[in-house]
C-alpha cells in the first residue's frame, strides 16, 4: 500500500498534485486556509480540512505528524510556506517537499528543514522554451545546466531507419535511452530497432545538441 501524503495549499499546483497522488494510489489529506477551496477539492481527495497551516498545534490536531511525506504548495505567501515547512519538520514529518517561487525563497526553505525544494514555474518555463525552439520536442527534463532528457517525435529523416543507421550518439551527441510505441516502452532499445513515424524517442544529451537536432 502506498503511503498517505499531506498536501498543504490548494492552488493550481497543489490541487493538481493532490489529484494526481490520488490517481496513482496514495491517500491524500488536503489542507488550505480557504473553506471554499476545501469544498472544491474535497470530492477528489481522501480528506480535506480548512486550517491555518502555519499553526503547529492546528496541524498536530489533524495528525500531520503521523505523515511520512508532505508537500507544501502554498502559492504567493512566502512567509506562510516557510512557517508551514518548519511546523511539519517540528512535528516529525520525515520528508517535506516545498514549492518555492524564487531562489532566495528556496534557500530559506532548505534552511528551515525542507528535504526538497521545487520550482514549478521555472521548470515549466524550461520545458516550454525547449518545445518552442525545437518543434519536435514533446517534453523536456532538466538534468544539469545545459544538459537534459527530451521526449521527441522522430524527424522524417529518422523514420524507417534503424537506431544503428542513425548512430545518434556519434552524429548528434544524443543517446537514446527509451522508445515509446503506443502503450509499450522499450528501455535501452536495441540498435536494430526501426524507428516508426508514430514512435516517441527519449534521448539524453546536451541542450545545444538538441537544438541541432531541431534544425
C-alpha positions in Angstrom: 0.0 0.0 0.0 1.3 3.4 -0.9 1.9 5.9 1.9 -0.6 8.7 2.7 0.6 12.2 1.7 -0.3 15.5 3.3 -0.7 18.4 0.8 -0.8 22.0 2.0 -2.0 24.7 -0.3 -4.7 24.0 -2.9 -3.7 26.5 -5.6 -3.2 25.2 -9.1 0.0 23.3 -8.3 -1.2 21.9 -5.0 -4.6 20.8 -6.2 -3.1 19.2 -9.3 -0.5 17.4 -7.2 -3.2 16.2 -4.7 -5.4 14.8 -7.5 -2.5 13.1 -9.3 -1.4 11.5 -6.0 -4.9 10.0 -5.6 -4.8 8.7 -9.2 -1.6 6.8 -8.6 -2.9 5.2 -5.4 -2.0 7.4 -2.4 -4.4 8.6 0.2 -4.3 12.4 0.5 -5.1 14.9 3.3 -5.6 18.3 1.6 -5.2 21.4 3.7 -6.0 25.0 2.8 -6.9 28.2 4.7 -9.9 28.9 2.5 -13.1 26.9 3.1 -14.4 27.5 -0.4 -11.2 25.9 -1.9 -11.5 23.0 0.5 -15.1 22.4 -0.6 -13.9 22.3 -4.2 -11.1 19.7 -3.6 -13.0 17.6 -1.1 -14.6 15.2 -3.6 -11.3 14.4 -5.2 -9.2 13.5 -2.1 -9.4 11.2 0.9 -9.8 14.0 3.4 -9.9 17.9 3.1 -9.5 20.2 6.1 -9.6 24.0 6.4 -7.0 25.3 8.8 -4.0 27.7 9.1 -1.0 25.5 8.2 1.4 28.0 9.9 -0.2 26.9 13.3 1.7 23.9 14.5 -0.9 23.0 17.1 -3.6 23.1 14.4 -1.5 20.7 12.2 -0.9 18.5 15.2 -4.7 18.3 15.8 -5.3 16.7 12.4 -2.4 14.2 12.8 0.1 15.9 10.5 2.9 14.4 12.5 1.8 10.9 11.5 2.6 11.5 7.9 5.9 10.4 6.4 5.5 12.6 3.3 4.2 16.2 2.9 4.0 18.7 0.1 3.9 22.4 1.0 2.4 24.0 -2.1 1.3 27.4 -0.7 1.1 29.9 -3.5 2.0 33.6 -3.2 2.7 33.6 0.6 6.4 33.1 1.2 6.2 33.5 4.9 3.3 31.0 5.2 5.2 28.4 3.2 8.3 28.8 5.4 6.3 28.5 8.7 4.3 25.6 7.4 7.5 23.8 6.5 9.1 24.5 9.9 5.9 23.2 11.6 5.9 20.0 9.7 9.5 19.2 10.5 8.9 20.1 14.1 6.1 17.6 14.1 8.4 14.9 12.8 7.3 14.6 9.1 10.1 12.6 7.5 10.1 14.1 4.0 8.8 17.6 3.3 8.8 18.8 -0.3 8.2 22.6 -0.6 7.3 24.8 -3.5 9.4 28.0 -4.0 8.9 31.0 -6.2 12.4 32.4 -6.1 16.0 31.2 -5.4 16.1 33.1 -2.1 12.8 31.5 -1.1 14.1 28.1 -1.9 17.3 28.7 0.1 15.3 29.7 3.1 13.0 26.7 2.8 16.1 24.4 2.8 17.5 26.2 5.9 14.3 25.6 7.8 14.2 21.9 7.0 12.7 21.3 3.6 14.1 18.0 2.3 13.5 19.0 -1.3 12.6 22.3 -2.9 10.8 22.5 -6.3 10.4 25.5 -8.7 7.3 24.6 -10.8 7.2 27.8 -12.7 10.9 27.7 -13.5 10.7 24.0 -14.5 7.6 24.7 -16.7 9.4 27.6 -18.3 12.3 25.3 -19.3 10.0 22.8 -20.7 8.0 25.3 -22.7 11.2 27.1 -24.0 12.5 23.8 -25.4 9.2 23.0 -27.0 9.1 26.4 -28.6 12.6 26.3 -30.1 12.5 22.6 -31.1 9.1 21.8 -32.5 9.6 18.0 -32.3 10.1 18.1 -28.6 7.1 16.7 -26.6 8.7 17.1 -23.1 11.9 18.1 -21.5 13.5 17.3 -18.2 16.5 19.4 -16.9 19.3 17.1 -15.6 22.0 19.7 -15.1 22.9 23.1 -16.6 22.8 22.8 -20.4 22.0 19.1 -20.1 18.7 17.3 -20.2 16.4 14.4 -21.2 13.9 15.0 -24.0 11.0 13.1 -25.5 10.7 13.9 -29.2 8.7 12.9 -32.2 11.2 11.4 -34.7 12.0 13.8 -37.6 11.0 12.5 -41.0 14.7 11.6 -41.7 14.6 9.1 -38.9 11.5 7.2 -40.0 12.2 3.7 -41.4 15.8 3.7 -40.3 17.3 1.7 -37.5 19.0 3.2 -34.5 22.2 1.7 -35.7 21.9 3.5 -39.0 21.1 6.8 -37.3 24.0 6.4 -34.8 22.7 9.3 -32.8 25.5 9.3 -30.1 28.2 9.8 -32.7 26.3 12.0 -35.2 24.2 14.1 -32.8 25.7 13.6 -29.3 22.3 12.4 -28.1 21.9 8.9 -26.6 18.5 7.0 -27.0 17.5 5.7 -23.5 14.0 4.6 -24.4 11.5 4.4 -27.2 7.7 4.7 -26.7 5.5 2.8 -29.1 1.8 3.2 -28.2 1.4 1.8 -24.7 4.7 -0.1 -24.9 8.0 1.4 -23.7 11.3 -0.1 -24.9 14.0 0.8 -22.4 17.5 0.9 -23.9 16.2 0.0 -27.3 18.2 -2.4 -29.5 20.3 -0.7 -32.2 18.4 -2.8 -34.8 15.1 -1.3 -33.8 13.4 0.5 -36.7 12.0 3.9 -35.9 8.3 4.4 -36.8 6.5 7.6 -37.6 4.3 7.3 -34.5 7.1 6.4 -32.1 8.4 8.8 -29.4 12.2 8.8 -28.7 13.6 9.6 -25.3 17.1 11.0 -25.6 19.7 12.3 -23.2 22.4 14.8 -24.0 23.5 18.5 -24.1 20.9 21.2 -24.9 23.0 22.5 -27.8 22.9 19.0 -29.4 19.1 19.1 -29.0 18.9 22.4 -30.8 21.0 20.9 -33.7 18.5 18.0 -33.9 15.7 20.5 -34.3 17.5 22.1 -37.2 
